[in-house]
């Protein structure tokens, strides 16, 4: 299947490299399940690649549509302020590039329901 679009999973980043393992596992799973997407993982700080680097790799590979999936639970300062500035800079470097910013994972009802369902089924009840 030809890859026509790119997907960047965008996480905050941390000083501990092991922190990124769940995000790498998600990226690997999406890449395996969606052969039509070139999937990259990028970080806001502390780890690399940075968002502009991941997008530049996708553009160099011929992708003209990039979906950015913020792996943040909510619309905090980073998503409200920092990410729009970053995306404006990236668009300036790559005229004609279409960048689609997806919602934060905490804003997706299906993901909130999945987390709530997991907690409902995992946390033991009070003994009688």
Secondary structure, 3 states (H helix, E strand, C coil): CCCCEEEEEEECCCCCHHHHHHHHHHHHHHHHHCCCEEEEEEECCCCCCEHHHHHHHHHHCCCCEEEEEECCCCCCHHHHHHHHHHHHHHHHHCCCCEEEECCCHHHCHHHHHHHHHHHHHHCCCCCC
